[in-house]
Amino acid sequence: MNKPEPRDLELIDRWQRDIPLVSRPYGAMGEALEMSEAEVLERLKRLQAKGIMTRVGAVVRPNTAGASTLAAMKVPPERLEEIAELINREPGVNHNYEREHDFNLWFVVTQDSRPAVKATLERLRRASGLDVLYLPLKAAYHIDLAFPVSGMRGLLRRDHGAGAASGRADAADRRILGAIEDGLALEPQPFGPVAARLGMEEREILDRLGALLDRGIVTRFGLVVRHRSLGYTANAMSVWNVDDSEVDEIGRYLARQPFVTLCYQRRRQDSWPYNLYCMIHGRERSTVSAQIAELNADPRMAGLAHQVLFSRRCFKQHGARFGGGAKALSHA
C-alpha cells in the first residue's frame, strides 16, 4: 500500500524545512512529534522506498552555488520522447517536463558557470536541430516549494525565497552541498560520515549549513517530496508579460497568495514575451484553473498578455547537482 499513514503525513508536514542541524537530527525531529529516533528513520526509509520522499537535504537558491536557467523547446509531437531522452542524458539537467503549449518541453539546466549553461543549451540545439529558449532568472519572489499534506499549512508557508541571497557559496560550501546532493543518509548520525569523507569536522559542516540558510543560499533544509505522489497531480505554470516598471510589485502580489508555490521573473525572448512566472500545484485541474482566474481578477492584472501551461508528463526531476562534492563521496 503506497498511501502514507497519518503519522507519515505529520512527519512530512513538520519537517519539509527546519530539520535540526545537530549530530542526531532524526532524534531531534522525533522529539517534536513524540516519535523515537528509530521510528522516524523507519518511516523515512519507507517513504523513500515508496517514492514519496526523494531525499533529506538542502534546497539551494538558483545561481548561488553555480549557474542555472529554465529553457524550453518547441518539439514536433512525433519527436517528443526522442528529444526528452536527449535532454535527460545531459547531467546538468535536473527537471524536464512536457507542458500543454507549442513550446512543449521545459527543462532546467544547472552548471558550475553561466558559460557552461550556455554550452549545454548549444549542444542540445545542435544535436536536436531545434531552437532552445534561454530564460534565465532575473528575480525570485517565492521559491520555497513545500506541500501541506495534513492541514498544517501554516508550518509550510513562509516568506522564504524573496529578494536576493547574501553572497554565494564558496568552494567549501559547494563541496558540502555536493556531498549531500543525493540526500543525508538515513542513519542516526548522518553528518559524521560526510565530515570524515570531506576531511572536515562535523561541527564545521553543521555551522556552514546553518550559515547558508541564514544567508538565503539554502532556502530550506528538510524532506524533499514528490508532489504527484502526495496527490498534487495538477501542475500549472502561468506566465504574464508585465511592464518592467510594475513587475516587482505584481510579482510580490502573486507570491503572497497562499496557493502559489513558486513565483519569479525571467528574461524575455523575441519568441517568448513573458517575464513573470508562477507555479500552482493542486489536487484538481479545476481548482488550479479557478486559482489562476482569481489571480487574474486583481485590477493589476487587467489586460496583461497571459498563458497557462499545464504539465502533461515529467521526464526527469531531481535536485541540482554540485559535481565536486558528489565526486568526493563517489555518488556519481
N, C-alpha and C positions, 0 to 999 in steps of 0.2 A: 504493500500500500504506500503510495507516494505522498499522500496528503500529510502535511505536518501536523503534529499534535498541538493542542493549545499551549503547552509549556514550551514547545519549539517556537511558536509564534511570539511568545513573550520574550524569549531569548533573542530572536531576530529583531524585534522592535526595539528592545532596550539597547542592543549592542551593535547597531549599524554604524555607530560612532562612539567616540569617547571610551574605547577599551582602555583600561588602566595600563599605563606604561610602567609596569613593575615586573619583577623577576618571574612571578607566578600570576600572569594576567587572568587565566581561566578560573583560578581560585577566587580572585577578587570579583570577577564577573558573577560567579555563583553566589557569593555572599549577598549581592544586591537583590537576587531573586530567590534566596533561600534554597539554593541548589549546592550540592557538593561539587568540588573540582572535577571529580570523576564523572558526575552526571553531565556537567557542561561539556566535557570532552566527548563523552559518548554521544550526546545529542548533536554536537557539531560534526562529528565523523559521519553520523547517519545522514544529516542534511547535505553534506558534501557528496556522499555516495549516491544520494537520490538526485543530484544535480540541482538542488535548490540553492545551496551556497557554493560559490566558486572558490572563495578563499577568505582568510582573515588577514587584513593588512591595510596598506595605505592607498588612498585615492589622491593622486597628485594633480595639482592645478596645471593646466596646459602651459607649456612654454616656460616652465620654471626649473625643469631638470632636463632640458633638451628642447626640441622644437617639434611642433605638430601642426597639422592642418586638417580641416574637413575637405573632402574632394568628391566630385560627382562625375558620372559619365552617362551619356545617352546611348544605351546599348540596344541594338535590334533584339527583339524577343527571342529569336532563334539562337542568338549567341550569348544570352544572359548567363547561363550556367558556365559556359566556357570562360567568359571574361571574369566572372566571380571567382572561379578557381585560379585564374591567372593572378588576380589581385590577392587572393588568400595566400599564395605562395610567397609573397613579399613579407619578410619577417617584421618589417616596420608597420604593417597594417594590423591594427588591433580591433577595429569594428568594420563590418561590411554588411550593408543592408540593401535589400530591394525595397523600393518605395513606389507608390502609385503616382507616376508622373512620366513625362517624356524623358526627363533626367531620372532614370530608374534605378541607378546603382550609386549608393552613397557610402563612403568609407573614410576612415581616419588613419592618417599616417603619422607615426611618431619616430623621430630620429634624433641623433646627437646634435644636429645643427640644421639651420634653415637650408643651406645648400644641399645637404643630404636629403631633406624632404623633397626639394625640387627635383633632385636627381631621381628619386623613386618615382615621382609622377612622370618624369620624362621617359623612364624605362617602360612604364605602363602604357604611355601614349604610343611609343614606337612598337611595342610588342602587340598591342591591340589594333593599331591603326585608327584609334578613336581619340577625339579631343577629351581633355580632362579639365574640369573646372577646379581652379585653385581658390579656396575660400578660407584664408587664414583668419584666426581670431583677432578682433580689434579690442573688444571689451567684454568682460563677463559680468553679468548681473545676478545670476543664480546658477551655480554649477554643482551644488551639493546634492547629488541624486541619492535618495533613500526612499524606501517604500513602506508605509504603515500597513501592518497586516493584522493587528489585533485591537484596533481602536485607540492606539497610543500615539496618535499623530503629533501631539504636542512635543513628544520626545524627539521626533524626527525633523520637524520643520524648524530650521534655524536660519539666521541671517548670515549664512556662510556663502562664500564664493563671490560676493560683490566686491567691487573695487580691485585694487592691484595687490599682489603679494609684495612682501618686503624682501627684495633681493632675489637671488637664485640659489639653488642647491649647489654646494661646492663639490669637489671631487670625492671627498669622504662621504658626504651625504648621498651622492649618486651610487657609491659602492653599497651603502646600506640599502637604499631603495632597490637596487638591482638584486641584492641578496634575498630580499623578501618579496620580489615581484610576483612570485607564484604563491605567496601566502606564508604566514607563520606555520611552523609545524604544529600539529595538534598533539602536543605533549606538554607535561606540566610546566617546564621551564624552556620555552621556545627561543628565547633570545640568547641563551648561553651558547648553543652550537653556532649560531650566526656570528657571535663575537669571536669564538675560537677560530672559525674559518677565515674571518677577515683580519685576524691578528689585532683585535681591539678589545677593550674592556666592555663588559655588558653595560656598565653604568654610562659609558660614553654613547653607546648605541641608544639607550633609553633617553638620555639627555638630548641627543641630536634629533631624535624623532619628535620629542616634545617641542624643541625649538622650531622644527619645520612646521608643526601645527600652529604654533604661536605666530609665525611669520606668514601664514596663509599659503605656504608652498604645498603642504599636505592639507587638503580640505577636510578630510575626516580619516580616522583610523578605526576600522571596525569590520563587521561582517559584510562581505560583498555578495549580494544575492542575484539570482537570475529572475528578473521581474516576471517573465512569462510563466515560470513555474509557480509563482505565487498568485496567479490569476490576472495579472496585468497584461492582457493579451492585445489590447487596443493601444497602439503607439502612433501618435501623430506629430509630425514636425510642421509647425506653422511658420510661415515667413512673410515679412512685410517689407515694402520699400518706404522707408521713413526718411524725411529730411534730416540731414546731418545735424542741424541745429536743435532737433527735437528728439533724436534717437535715444539719448541718455535718459531723458525724462520718461519716455514711453517704455524703455527697457526696464527702468526701476518699477514702473507701474505693473508691468507684466510679472516681474519677479516677485512682487508682493502677493500675488494670487495664490491661495493655498494649493491649488491643483496643478500649478506649473512646476514641472520637475527640473527643467533647465531653461536658461534664458541668456542669450549672448548676442553680441554684434559681430558681424563678419564683413570682410571686404566684398564689395560688389564686383561683378564682371560684366562685360558688354552683353553677354548672352544670359546673364542672371542678375537682374537689377535689385535683388532683395538684400537687405543688410541687417535686418533684425529677425532673430530666430527664437522660437520657444518650443519646448517639448512638453507634451502632456501624455502621461501613461495612465490608462484606465482599464477597468474590467469589461466595459461595454463600449463599442464604437459609438453608439447613440449618445452615451454620456459624454464622451470626449468631444463629439461634434457640438453638443449643447454648450460645453465649457468654452470652446472656441468662439461660438456665437456670442457668449457672454462677454468675452474679451472684446470682440468687435463692436459691441453695443456701446462701449465707452465713447464719448464725443471725441476724444483724442485720436481714435482710430478711424474716424469717418473719412471716407474717400481714399484710404491707403490701398495701393495695389497689394494683393494678398494671395497666397497659395497655401493649400493644405496637402501634405504628403503623408498619407498613412503608410506604415510599413507593411510589407507582404511577407518577406522571409528574412531571417537572419542567417547570413552565410558564415559570419565569424564574429566572435565577441570575446575579448579578454582584456585585462588591464594593460597599460602601457609597459613597454619593455625598456629596461635600463641595462644595456649589454654588459658593461664592465662588471657590475656586481653579480650578474647572473653567471658569467663565466667563472668568477671566483668561487662560486658554490657549485659549479658543474651542473646547473639546472638546464642547460641547453639541450 
